[in-house]
Amino acid sequence: MLIFLFLVLVVGTSQSLATLFESPIEELLKKNYDIIIVGAGAGGAVMASRLSEDPCLRILLIEAGGSDFTDINISVPGLAFTLAHSQFDWNYTTTPQPGLNNRSVGYPRGFVLGGSTAINIMTYSRGTRDDWDRFSRVIEDDRWSWDKMLPFISKVDKMTAPPDGHNVSGQFDPAIHNAHGIVNISTSSVPLPIDTRVLEASHQLQDYFPFNPDYNSGDTIGISWTQSTISCGRRVTAASSYLARAFDRSNLDILVNTRVTKLLPIGEASGSGLPDMRGVQFSEDANGTAYTMYASKEVILSAGSINTPQLLMLSGIGNAAHLSSKGIKPLVNLPIVGTNLQDHVYLPNSWLVNSDFTLDDVHRNATLTAELLEVWKKNGTGLLSLAADNQFGWLHTNPSVFSSLRAKDPSAGPTSANFELIFIDNFVSKRMAVPTTGRYITVVTNVVSPSSRGNLSLACADPFDPPLSNPNLLGTEVDLAIMRSAIKAARAFMAAPAWSDYIISEFGAFGQAQTDDELDAYIRDNADTVDHPVGTVAMGKTGALDAELRVKGTVGLRVVDASAFPYVPSGHTQGPTYILAERAAELVRASLRT
């Protein structure tokens, strides 16, 4: 089945556009392509959009998930919580995590055009100056430093006004945002009563919780207004931004509902003798026909930090001993593939509050939610246009914590936080249901510069079986200590006079955890993942990729997704992935000119 995309998604006309193939039909299989891109998340969408700007390049983008990136649960920001474990999720779980009392936790990954940008909580972070500068040192290429990346950073985001037109002056710095970016972002869609309290508490405790007018300046430290991938009250995804702008290009085809199962060599590159990996094998399902296509110039892997290393290993690129143990013939012995898995650690902490209304009232009242959905459908306004939070903070752990453990601070430098505080106007937990009574505020504490490293490996040689994902959450005493310091910081912030008539008490197991030992037990029993896996096919001298994102030991194969980061950025990862892909598109264009 094929569908002609229509520009109505972009500007409201009925002009015929690129072709979307819902399955690998004969018309597609007869075509020839210069570039084949695997995965339509942030990385793949940017590559498809930017490379198809050249009308002489024929691009095929293959996505395992479906095409319904405009589904209402995706589009409505306030329904984001419905997307994990839905048809738009790969529905992965981690291996048992020793740091979480041997619990396995869900590992949501986007399974639709737009990838994880379609199911995340929409926070937009660029990463920090120190994040990018550390990348450049590890990669040994100054082109990846903050200063050299600024042109690519400015290409991505564009600040937009809230749908109701309320005043957002002071919520961001207009001087550092490009008016011509591709991904529309915004600050608060709807003011909430807790907003003034958060800002007042920051003012009252400014020595440790200073106000930061724009955390996307390269320095995140302090309390800021959150910037989210929301525009006109709707979620903005890689599909509705980057891909949508390419829908009027006949040189771009998109194939969905199709799993790439293997990369194939087409021979050896002349001169080097390295395998030329410009072939892809794909199928609709485990029992379906296996098809093969070849790119005349490059294959670009953008399948994400879980699926990209899995696909490399299934293709014989990885640790030779591991591959042999699964019955896979090694093609390139690259043991680093699948190692270095890093992720942020998540922990919600809730207080019972004195309030006539919080967003708990929405979450517990189906009738009210339905009424708010009707408001949203009319003009994108109302409480369902909100992201998860209006403000958050990025802060350092006291250096004495690291010295007491005889450990190095794992953050990239002074502009990069150790932990994040997210202020949410309702009860939040991945471990228990919303209480039937009471109103709450939650401060989510996230470890954003972890020292733990995990890995990804194959369970078997079947490409339709999920790999074994082990992020090793809270795998070090350092990460546990950072989370403990984050909770103490949250408690200090909520003890500011601004909250004196609002906070009633700490709630549940959180309130019972007061000593360090009690805190550690509470953390291990309630922590989870922020769903930011990176690093499994990292760039660097000892990494799997060179400075131009080419897979070492191969020809014709690049990786452009979050697996390429040598360290997890100290911020939410969709923004850095967009930025990395903008840089990658320029690298590919330059290589095609030579």
Disulfide bonds with the S-S distance in Angstrom:
none
